[in-house]
Amino acid sequence: MKTATANSEIKKKRVPGRPQKKISRSDLLMIRLTPTEKQLIAQRAKNAGLKPSEWFRRAAKNARVSPRFTPEESGWFRMLSGMANNLNQLTHLAHVEGLPTLALKCQTLIRQIEELLTKINSHDG
């Protein structure tokens, strides 16, 4: 009989409380949503059978984000902006001095703008 009571004393004592999670989420990220965005996320999470926070975590992990414009394309847009300013100045001079004196300059600038727009359009992904 002593062995039976000795065996029961050797058994582990049960630890009270909830078991600890293997991964604890201690950091917090706050985002602002419109009511429509919140409703959309909640509905998609419900359809997936997840809580909105878990759905959002999974969506963020799987998201692919590409830069809006490459540095080369940004340079083209700056160049195009400068050309547009030049064209506005030429248009103003044409109104003041008359169109025939500035026709050649305008045609050259329009050709440059068309070439730049062709480059930009050919790089669209």
C-alpha positions as CSV (number, residue, x, y, z in Angstrom):
1,M,0.0,0.0,0.0
2,K,2.8,2.4,0.6
3,T,4.0,2.1,-3.0
4,A,0.6,3.2,-4.3
5,T,0.6,6.4,-2.2
6,A,4.2,7.0,-3.1
7,N,3.4,6.9,-6.8
8,S,0.5,9.3,-6.4
9,E,2.8,11.8,-4.7
10,I,5.4,11.5,-7.5
11,K,2.8,12.6,-10.1
12,K,3.1,16.2,-11.2
13,K,0.9,18.6,-9.6
14,R,-1.5,20.4,-11.9
15,V,-0.6,24.0,-12.6
16,P,-3.7,26.2,-12.2
17,G,-4.7,28.7,-14.8
18,R,-4.6,29.0,-18.6
19,P,-1.5,27.5,-20.4
20,Q,0.8,30.2,-21.7
21,K,0.8,30.9,-25.4
22,K,3.9,29.9,-27.4
23,I,3.9,33.2,-29.3
24,S,2.9,36.3,-27.4
25,R,1.8,39.3,-29.4
26,S,3.1,42.2,-27.3
27,D,3.4,44.9,-30.0
28,L,0.4,47.0,-31.1
29,L,-0.2,48.6,-34.4
30,M,-2.9,51.2,-34.6
31,I,-4.5,52.0,-38.0
32,R,-7.4,54.2,-38.9
33,L,-10.2,52.9,-41.1
34,T,-13.3,54.4,-42.6
35,P,-16.5,52.7,-41.5
36,T,-16.7,51.1,-45.0
37,E,-13.2,49.7,-44.8
38,K,-13.9,48.3,-41.3
39,Q,-17.1,46.7,-42.5
40,L,-15.3,45.2,-45.6
41,I,-12.6,43.7,-43.4
42,A,-15.1,42.3,-40.9
43,Q,-17.1,40.7,-43.7
44,R,-14.1,39.1,-45.3
45,A,-12.9,37.8,-42.0
46,K,-16.3,36.4,-41.2
47,N,-16.4,34.7,-44.6
48,A,-12.9,33.2,-43.9
49,G,-14.0,32.1,-40.5
50,L,-11.4,34.3,-38.7
51,K,-11.4,37.2,-36.3
52,P,-10.8,40.5,-38.1
53,S,-7.4,40.9,-36.4
54,E,-6.2,37.4,-37.5
55,W,-7.5,38.0,-41.1
56,F,-5.7,41.3,-41.2
57,R,-2.4,39.7,-40.0
58,R,-2.7,37.0,-42.7
59,A,-3.5,39.6,-45.3
60,A,-0.6,41.7,-44.3
61,K,1.8,38.8,-44.4
62,N,0.7,37.8,-47.9
63,A,0.5,41.3,-49.4
64,R,2.8,42.3,-52.2
65,V,3.5,46.0,-52.4
66,S,5.4,47.5,-55.3
67,P,6.8,51.1,-55.4
68,R,4.5,53.5,-57.2
69,F,7.2,54.8,-59.5
70,T,10.8,53.9,-60.1
71,P,13.5,56.6,-59.7
72,E,13.8,56.7,-63.5
73,E,10.1,57.3,-64.0
74,S,10.1,60.0,-61.3
75,G,12.8,61.7,-63.3
76,W,10.7,61.6,-66.4
77,F,7.7,63.1,-64.5
78,R,10.0,66.0,-63.2
79,M,11.2,66.5,-66.8
80,L,7.6,66.5,-68.1
81,S,6.6,69.1,-65.5
82,G,9.5,71.4,-66.5
83,M,8.5,71.0,-70.2
84,A,4.9,71.8,-69.3
85,N,6.1,75.0,-67.6
86,N,8.1,75.9,-70.6
87,L,5.1,75.3,-72.9
88,N,3.0,77.6,-70.7
89,Q,5.6,80.4,-70.9
90,L,5.8,80.0,-74.7
91,T,2.0,80.1,-74.9
92,H,2.0,83.3,-72.9
93,L,4.7,84.8,-75.3
94,A,2.7,83.7,-78.3
95,H,-0.3,85.7,-77.0
96,V,1.8,88.7,-76.4
97,E,4.2,88.7,-79.5
98,G,2.1,86.7,-82.0
99,L,2.1,83.0,-82.9
100,P,4.5,82.9,-85.9
101,T,7.6,84.0,-84.0
102,L,7.3,81.1,-81.5
103,A,6.0,78.3,-83.8
104,L,9.4,76.5,-84.2
105,K,10.1,76.5,-80.4
106,C,6.7,75.1,-79.7
107,Q,7.0,72.3,-82.2
108,T,10.4,71.3,-80.7
109,L,9.0,71.2,-77.2
110,I,5.9,69.3,-78.4
111,R,8.2,66.6,-80.0
112,Q,10.2,66.3,-76.7
113,I,7.0,65.9,-74.7
114,E,5.7,63.2,-77.1
115,E,9.0,61.3,-76.8
116,L,8.8,61.4,-73.0
117,L,5.2,60.3,-73.0
118,T,6.1,57.4,-75.3
119,K,8.8,56.3,-72.8
120,I,6.4,56.6,-69.9
121,N,3.7,54.6,-71.6
122,S,6.1,51.9,-72.7
123,H,7.2,51.3,-69.0
124,D,3.6,50.8,-67.7
125,G,3.4,47.4,-66.0
